[in-house]
C-alpha cells in the first residue's frame, strides 16, 4: 500500500459516492461519467488494499472499513479546504492568526460577542487569546506576543503604545455578609480596612511588578485568577474590589454586599478601559476589524456599537 499515491480527487469521489448512495448519483453531482467514478473508487480500493463498498446489492453499501475510512477522508478534505481558504486570504494580505491579550476585568459577554462577530467576518483566521491582569496585558503587546491588548486593571498606559479609549467598567468594593466589615455602617476607616485581609489580583509581569494599586490592608492574599478571588470573597475569606458586572447577581441575591471605602463609594468607581497596540505594527484586515469594532463600542454590554 502506497498512500503517497492517493489524490484528493479520489477522496472527494469516495465521499460523494457515500453521500449520494450510488455511483450514478455521484457521477451526476460531479458531472463525470459513471465509469470514471467507478474507476476512481476501484483505484482507491486497490491502493488501500481494502474494499470500501459492498457492490452485491442494488446500491453500493459502505463496508465496515469504508465507514471508518470515510470519517478520515472527510477530515482530510476539511483540512485541505481550510488550508486553501487561509492561503487565499493570506495572499490577499489577511492575517492567519490574531493574538489578543485581554484584561480580566473586561466583560466576558462583550468579549464573546466580539469574538462571534469576528468569526463571522473572518472564518479563516484563528484567534489566540490570553486573559491577564495589570501589566501583563501591556507587556504582551510590547514584546510582540499579542497584536492588541485591552487594558483595565493597569491604571497607566505605557508611553510606547498607541491607545483607543473604550467605555468604562464599574468597580465596587464587596464582602460576604458574614464578613466583619459587612456590619460597618457608612465609610470604613482605613485603619479598620488595614486590619482585614484584602484579596488582590497579582501581577505576573515585570512591567508593574512589586507595584500595588488600591491595596489598603497590611495583610493581602494575592491571586492571578479573578474566579478564585470571586469564590474567596463569597466564602468570607476577605474583602476586595470587583467589576460590578461580575458580582451583580451576588449583590442582588445577597451573597455579597457593597462596602464604602475611603477611595470608592458604594456605587463604585469607573475604571477606564483602553485598547492598546504598537505603533510599528502593520495592521491587516483582521486586526483592523478589532480596532474599528472596539473603537465603535458605546457600551461594554456586548451589543451596542456605533453605526
C-alpha positions as CSV (number, residue, x, y, z in Angstrom):
1,X,0.0,0.0,0.0
2,X,1.4,3.4,-1.0
3,X,-0.6,6.2,0.5
4,X,1.6,8.8,-1.2
5,X,-0.1,8.0,-4.5
6,X,-3.6,9.0,-3.2
7,X,-5.1,12.0,-4.7
8,X,-7.6,14.5,-3.2
9,X,-9.8,13.8,-6.2
10,X,-10.1,10.2,-5.2
11,X,-11.1,11.1,-1.7
12,X,-13.7,13.6,-3.0
13,X,-15.2,10.9,-5.3
14,X,-15.3,8.5,-2.3
15,X,-17.1,11.0,-0.1
16,X,-19.5,11.9,-2.9
17,X,-20.4,8.3,-3.6
18,X,-21.1,7.7,0.1
19,X,-23.3,10.9,0.3
20,X,-25.1,10.1,-3.0
21,X,-25.7,6.5,-2.2
22,X,-24.8,5.4,-5.7
23,X,-22.1,5.7,-8.4
24,X,-24.6,7.1,-10.8
25,X,-25.7,9.8,-8.3
26,X,-22.1,10.8,-7.6
27,X,-21.3,10.9,-11.3
28,X,-24.2,13.3,-11.9
29,X,-23.2,15.6,-9.0
30,X,-19.6,15.6,-10.1
31,X,-20.5,16.0,-13.8
32,X,-18.5,12.9,-14.7
33,X,-19.1,9.6,-16.5
34,X,-20.2,6.8,-14.2
35,X,-17.3,4.7,-15.4
36,X,-14.8,7.4,-14.3
37,X,-16.3,7.4,-10.8
38,X,-16.2,3.6,-10.7
39,X,-12.6,3.7,-11.8
40,X,-11.6,6.2,-9.1
41,X,-13.1,4.1,-6.4
42,X,-11.6,0.9,-7.7
43,X,-8.2,2.5,-7.9
44,X,-8.5,3.9,-4.4
45,X,-9.6,0.5,-3.0
46,X,-6.6,-1.1,-4.8
47,X,-4.2,1.4,-3.2
48,X,-5.7,1.0,0.2
49,X,-5.9,-2.8,-0.2
50,X,-9.4,-2.8,1.3
51,X,-12.9,-2.8,-0.1
52,X,-14.8,0.5,0.6
53,X,-18.1,-0.5,-0.8
54,X,-20.1,-3.8,-0.9
55,X,-21.5,-3.9,-4.5
56,X,-23.5,-7.1,-4.1
57,X,-26.8,-5.3,-3.7
58,X,-28.8,-2.9,-5.8
59,X,-26.9,0.1,-4.3
60,X,-23.4,0.1,-3.1
61,X,-23.1,-0.1,0.7
62,X,-20.2,1.1,2.8
63,X,-18.2,-1.8,4.3
64,X,-17.1,-1.5,7.9
65,X,-13.7,-0.4,6.7
66,X,-15.4,2.1,4.4
67,X,-17.4,3.6,7.3
68,X,-14.3,4.1,9.3
69,X,-12.2,5.5,6.4
70,X,-15.0,7.8,5.3
71,X,-14.6,9.8,8.5
72,X,-10.8,10.1,7.9
73,X,-11.5,11.2,4.3
74,X,-13.9,13.9,5.4
75,X,-11.3,15.1,7.9
76,X,-8.5,15.3,5.3
77,X,-10.7,17.2,2.8
78,X,-11.9,19.6,5.5
79,X,-8.3,20.4,6.4
80,X,-7.3,20.8,2.8
81,X,-10.3,23.2,2.2
82,X,-9.3,25.2,5.3
83,X,-5.7,25.4,4.1
84,X,-6.9,26.7,0.7
85,X,-9.1,29.3,2.3
86,X,-6.4,30.5,4.7
87,X,-3.7,30.6,2.0
88,X,-6.0,32.6,-0.3
89,X,-6.7,35.1,2.5
90,X,-3.0,35.4,3.3
91,X,-2.1,36.0,-0.3
92,X,-4.5,39.0,-0.2
93,X,-2.9,40.5,2.9
94,X,-5.1,38.9,5.6
95,X,-3.6,37.6,8.8
96,X,-3.7,33.9,9.5
97,X,-3.9,34.5,13.3
98,X,-4.9,37.3,15.6
99,X,-3.3,37.3,19.1
100,X,-5.1,39.2,21.7
101,X,-4.4,40.0,25.4
102,X,-7.4,41.0,27.4
103,X,-7.7,42.3,31.0
104,X,-9.6,40.1,33.4
105,X,-12.0,43.0,34.2
106,X,-13.2,43.2,30.6
107,X,-16.8,41.9,30.5
108,X,-16.9,38.3,29.2
109,X,-20.3,38.9,27.4
110,X,-18.8,41.7,25.4
111,X,-15.7,39.7,24.5
112,X,-17.8,36.7,23.4
113,X,-20.0,39.0,21.2
114,X,-16.9,40.5,19.6
115,X,-15.4,37.0,19.0
116,X,-18.6,35.8,17.5
117,X,-18.8,38.7,15.1
118,X,-15.1,38.3,14.2
119,X,-15.6,34.7,13.4
120,X,-18.4,35.5,11.1
121,X,-16.3,38.2,9.3
122,X,-13.1,36.2,9.2
123,X,-13.8,32.5,9.4
124,X,-10.3,31.5,8.2
125,X,-8.5,33.5,10.8
126,X,-7.6,31.8,14.1
127,X,-7.6,33.6,17.5
128,X,-5.1,33.2,20.2
129,X,-6.5,34.8,23.4
130,X,-4.8,35.4,26.7
131,X,-6.6,36.8,29.8
132,X,-4.3,38.6,32.2
133,X,-4.3,41.4,34.8
134,X,-2.4,44.6,35.5
135,X,0.9,45.0,33.5
136,X,0.8,41.5,31.9
137,X,-1.6,42.7,29.1
138,X,0.6,45.6,28.1
139,X,3.7,43.5,28.4
140,X,2.5,41.0,25.9
141,X,1.8,43.8,23.4
142,X,5.1,45.4,23.9
143,X,7.1,42.2,23.4
144,X,5.0,41.2,20.4
145,X,3.3,38.2,21.8
146,X,-0.1,40.0,21.3
147,X,-1.1,42.2,18.4
148,X,-3.6,44.1,20.5
149,X,-4.3,44.4,24.2
150,X,-7.3,45.6,26.2
151,X,-6.2,47.2,29.5
152,X,-8.3,47.6,32.5
153,X,-6.6,47.0,35.9
154,X,-3.4,48.8,34.8
155,X,-4.0,52.5,35.8
156,X,-1.5,53.9,33.4
157,X,-0.8,53.3,29.7
158,X,2.9,52.7,28.7
159,X,4.0,55.7,26.6
160,X,5.3,53.5,23.8
161,X,1.8,52.1,22.9
162,X,-1.0,53.7,20.9
163,X,-4.4,53.6,22.6
164,X,-8.1,53.8,21.9
165,X,-10.4,54.7,24.7
166,X,-13.3,52.4,25.4
167,X,-16.3,52.6,27.7
168,X,-15.5,52.2,31.4
169,X,-16.2,49.3,33.8
170,X,-17.7,50.0,37.2
171,X,-15.6,48.6,40.1
172,X,-17.1,48.1,43.6
173,X,-15.8,47.1,47.0
174,X,-17.6,43.9,48.3
175,X,-17.6,41.4,51.1
176,X,-19.6,38.5,52.2
177,X,-22.5,39.4,54.6
178,X,-20.7,37.0,57.1
179,X,-17.5,39.1,57.0
180,X,-16.9,41.6,59.9
181,X,-16.7,44.6,57.5
182,X,-20.3,43.9,56.4
183,X,-21.6,45.1,59.8
184,X,-19.8,48.5,59.5
185,X,-22.2,51.3,58.7
186,X,-21.0,54.2,56.4
187,X,-17.5,54.7,55.3
188,X,-15.0,52.2,56.6
189,X,-11.9,53.9,58.2
190,X,-8.6,53.0,56.5
191,X,-7.3,51.8,59.9
192,X,-10.1,49.2,60.0
193,X,-9.6,48.1,56.4
194,X,-5.9,47.6,57.1
195,X,-6.7,45.1,59.8
196,X,-8.7,42.8,57.4
197,X,-7.4,40.5,54.7
198,X,-7.7,42.1,51.3
199,X,-8.0,39.8,48.2
200,X,-5.8,41.3,45.5
201,X,-5.1,40.3,41.9
202,X,-1.4,39.6,41.4
203,X,0.8,40.8,38.6
204,X,2.6,38.2,36.5
205,X,4.6,40.8,34.5
206,X,7.8,42.6,35.1
207,X,6.2,45.8,33.8
208,X,4.5,46.6,37.1
209,X,5.9,44.0,39.4
210,X,6.0,44.9,43.1
211,X,3.7,47.8,42.5
212,X,0.4,48.0,44.4
213,X,-2.9,49.6,43.2
214,X,-5.8,50.2,45.6
215,X,-4.2,48.0,48.3
216,X,-5.1,49.2,51.8
217,X,-4.6,46.2,54.0
218,X,-1.3,45.1,55.7
219,X,-2.4,41.5,55.1
220,X,-3.2,40.7,51.5
221,X,-3.8,37.5,49.7
222,X,-2.8,37.6,46.0
223,X,-4.0,35.5,43.1
224,X,-3.9,35.8,39.3
225,X,-7.4,34.3,38.7
226,X,-10.5,36.5,39.1
227,X,-12.7,33.5,39.5
228,X,-10.7,32.4,42.5
229,X,-10.9,35.9,44.0
230,X,-14.7,35.8,43.5
231,X,-15.0,32.5,45.2
232,X,-12.9,33.6,48.2
233,X,-15.0,36.8,48.6
234,X,-18.2,34.8,48.7
235,X,-16.6,32.5,51.3
236,X,-15.9,35.5,53.6
237,X,-12.1,35.0,53.3
238,X,-11.5,38.7,52.8
239,X,-12.7,41.8,51.1
240,X,-11.8,43.3,47.7
241,X,-12.7,45.2,44.6
242,X,-14.5,43.5,41.8
243,X,-16.0,44.6,38.5
244,X,-19.7,45.2,39.1
245,X,-20.8,43.1,36.1
246,X,-19.1,40.0,37.7
247,X,-20.8,40.4,41.1
248,X,-24.2,41.9,40.2
249,X,-26.1,38.6,40.7
250,X,-24.4,38.1,44.1
251,X,-25.3,41.7,45.1
252,X,-28.9,41.1,44.1
253,X,-29.1,37.7,45.9
254,X,-27.3,39.0,49.0
255,X,-24.3,36.6,48.7
256,X,-22.1,39.7,48.6
257,X,-22.7,43.3,49.9
258,X,-21.2,46.6,48.9
259,X,-18.8,48.4,51.3
260,X,-17.8,52.1,51.4
261,X,-14.0,52.6,51.5
262,X,-12.1,55.9,51.5
263,X,-11.4,55.6,47.8
264,X,-14.6,54.1,46.5
265,X,-18.3,54.8,47.1
266,X,-20.9,52.1,47.2
267,X,-21.9,53.0,43.7
268,X,-18.4,52.1,42.6
269,X,-15.6,53.7,40.6
270,X,-15.4,54.0,36.8
271,X,-12.4,52.1,35.7
272,X,-11.0,53.3,32.3
273,X,-10.7,50.6,29.7
274,X,-8.3,51.1,26.8
275,X,-7.3,49.2,23.7
276,X,-3.5,49.4,23.1
277,X,-1.2,48.4,20.2
278,X,2.3,49.1,19.0
279,X,2.7,52.0,16.5
280,X,5.1,50.0,14.4
281,X,2.7,47.0,13.9
282,X,1.2,46.8,10.4
283,X,-2.5,46.1,10.9
284,X,-4.0,43.8,8.3
285,X,-7.8,43.4,7.7
286,X,-8.4,41.2,10.7
287,X,-6.6,43.4,13.2
288,X,-8.1,46.5,11.7
289,X,-11.5,44.9,12.3
290,X,-10.7,44.7,16.0
291,X,-9.5,48.3,16.2
292,X,-12.6,49.6,14.4
293,X,-15.0,47.4,16.4
294,X,-13.5,48.3,19.8
295,X,-13.4,52.0,18.9
296,X,-17.1,51.8,17.9
297,X,-18.3,50.4,21.2
298,X,-20.8,52.6,23.0
299,X,-21.2,50.2,25.9
300,X,-19.4,47.0,27.1
301,X,-22.6,45.1,27.2
302,X,-21.5,43.4,24.0
303,X,-24.5,44.5,21.9
304,X,-24.1,48.2,21.2
305,X,-21.8,49.7,18.6
306,X,-21.7,52.9,16.7
307,X,-23.3,52.9,13.3
